[in-house]
Amino acid sequence: YYGRIIQMYDEAGQYDKAIAAARKIIEMNPKNELAVFNLGIMFLKLQRTDEAVQAFRDALALKPDYSSAQYNIGYSYSLAKRWKESVEGFRKYAELAPDDPELGLMLQAVEEMP
């Protein structure tokens, strides 16, 4: 039920309300890695990259093979122009999703940044 509420707020661009809903889900079920991941996505949409990265790390702590969470760590750092950390994030993503056809291009792009 709350997952749909997050989606509804997200689609309406009401990210602060989506964050509140995600936090409520996490409060009710702290091991819900999808809610923790969605919290990270909402932070990312608000360009709150440090909070997004922490949420994605928390999701990985709950599910160590959560490749989407690891991808979004690399992506979050790239949005913040923290290129070294972005490269590290994408390299760890490569360990979880070595067959991603775009992986080489992503790594090359962030490695070329100053």
N, C-alpha and C positions, 0 to 999 in steps of 0.2 A: 504493500500500500504506500509506504513512504517513498519507495523508489519511484513510483509514478509521480508523486508530489515533486520530487527533485526534478524530474523530467519536465513537468508542467512549468515550474518556475524558471528552469533553464530556457525553455522555448519562449517564455515571455520576457527573457532578459532580466529577470529578477534574481540575480545571482546571490545577493545577500540572504534572501529567503530560502534559496536552494541550499546555501551553506547551513542555515539554521536547521533545515529539515535533515540534511546529512548528519549533522551533529546529533540530532535527536535519535536517528537510527543507530548511530555508533554508541550512544549512551545506552540504548536498549539492548544492543548486541555488539559489543566491542570487537568481536572477531569477524565482523562482516567486512571482508576486504573490498567488496564492491562499493559499499557506502564510503569507505575510507578513500578509495580511488576516485569516486565521484566528488568527494570533498576537494581533492586535489585538482580535479578538472574545473570546478567552480572557482577556486583560487586562481587558477591559471587564466581563466576568462577575465578575471579582474586584475590581471597582471601582478598578482601577489605571489611572485615566483618562489620566494623563500618558503612561504607557507605551503605552496603547491608541492615543492620538492619534499618537504617534511611529510606531507600526507602520502605522497607516493612511496617514500621510504617506509612509512608505517604500514602501507598496504603490502609492501615486499616482506616486511617482518612477519606478517600474517600468512603470506603465501610467497615463499622465496622464488618460485618460478613464474611469477606474475610479470610476463614480458611487457605488457602494455604499461604497467607502472614504471618499469625501468626505462622504456622508451621515452615516457613523458618526463623523466628526470633529465635525460639528455636534451629533450626539446625545451623544457623550462629554462635550463641554463643557456640555451642558444637564444631564447627570447630576451634574456637578461644580458646578452653579449658576454657571458662568462665562458669563453670558448674552451679553455682547458678543462673545466668541469663538464662542459657539454661533451667533449671528446670522450672523457672518462665514462660518462653516462651511456653514451652510444656504444662504447666498447663493451661495457657490461651487458648492454642489451644484445650485442652480437653473440655473447655466450648463451643467452636464453633463446634467441631466435636467429640462428645462423643462416637460415634459408630465406630470410627476408630479402626480396630482390632489390630493394632500394637501399639496403644497408651500406653498401660500398659508396654510393653517391652521397649519402648523408654524412658518413665519416669524412669523406674527401672534402665536402663543403665546409664542415666545421674545422677540420684540420688546417684549411687554407686561410682561416680568419686570423687576424693579427692577435 
